[in-house]
Every structure is written in C-alpha cells, then in structure tokens.
C-alpha cells in the first residue's frame, strides 16, 4: 500500500526556518516525482513545488509565492522528501501535504497524499 | 499562470440526484486536468486524471468530461459519502494550479 507521512510542522516565528519531512513507503520512491501542496485554514489547495526523480536529474519547480525561499529535496536511500522553508511569512500558515506525483504527457497530478502537517507562522 | 475557475461555489443536491460540477481554464489545457475530492479533516483524494480517466478504486458514478477550457465532473447518483469539496487541477503548464473548489452539500 502506498503511504506518505508528513512530519515537522509546528509554530514558528516570522522570518525563521522550518524543515518538513515526508516519509514514503509501499512504492519504489526513486522512480517517482514528489510534490508539496498546501492549504491555508478554510481555503483551497495551493501547489507549492515538485521535484522530479533521478532520471530527470531531480530538477525542481516552484510556485512564485515560495520561489527563492522554499527548497524541495529527496533522499532516495531513505525514501524521504523534504521541504526546507526559509524566511517564513505569516501567509505561509497552512496544512502542508506531501504527495506522490505521476507524470502525464506534460505535467504531473497527485495520486497519493499524506494527512498533512500544520505550519503556523506567527508575527 | 493558468487560472482555474470552478462553479458553482456550493451545490445543494439530494442523495440519489445527479451533480454536475464545472471547471473552466483561463487558457487551453488540452485534456491535462485532474479532479480531487476532499472531505473535512482529510487529505484530498484523486478521482479523475486526463480529464476523463477514473483513478484506481473510484466508483463508476464519477465521470469527467471536457477538453480545452471547459470541464465537467459528474456524479451520476449522489451517495451520502460524496458530500465533500471537489477541486480541479491543470497540469498542462507551470505553475500547476487548482480551482477554488466546489462544495457539494446535502439539500
């Protein structure tokens, strides 16, 4: 069974950093892209970023709202994806979901999601 | 950036009735569109990809149609477990974008 489990969320002050982890199981982690999607309280889904697999040199894509502040990386040996969040802002407050990303023609959609981890950024 | 607009924001439907949810893209995304269902306190669940292909384990009452800029998710006979928020997502170009969601509630 495919599973992804996020961890590392919590309360952090504006301007500080936080690293989220996403531990995967049930599939060959290194064969897949991984992505992060967030959801502010009471709001809709916002895509944050994606990392391709090793075959695509682990290249990354980011939303404009986080580019230059957030970095996604993966450790294939441990089946873990990371989201390093620097220079956090209050508007980054959200539940952060990790998901496995499946390639289709041009882009990616998300077939397996974790339960999310809450990040609260205080001023 | 491709803007995805979903309508209506809220749809009131009785169990057993048909529900049709709309998703419109600000420019063509061909058939590169997915639909997700999210229940309160839960993670989203993939329903449809490629505009019309059901994901593994998704009941046949869920169907997707459309291409270009206009898409529809249809639930043929609404069950109690289908009351949720539904999101569309385009993956034709970067950044990947979601619609604002349609909440399907019990009439």
Interface residues (C-beta under 8 A of the other chain):
Chain A: X35 X37 X44 X45 X46 X47 X50 X61 X62 X63 X64 X97 X102 X104 X105 X106 X107 X108 X109 X110 X111 X112 X113 X114 X115 X116
Chain B: X1 X30 X32 X34 X36 X38 X42 X43 X44 X45 X46 X49 X50 X55 X87 X89 X90 X91 X92 X93 X94 X95 X96 X97 X98 X99 X100 X101
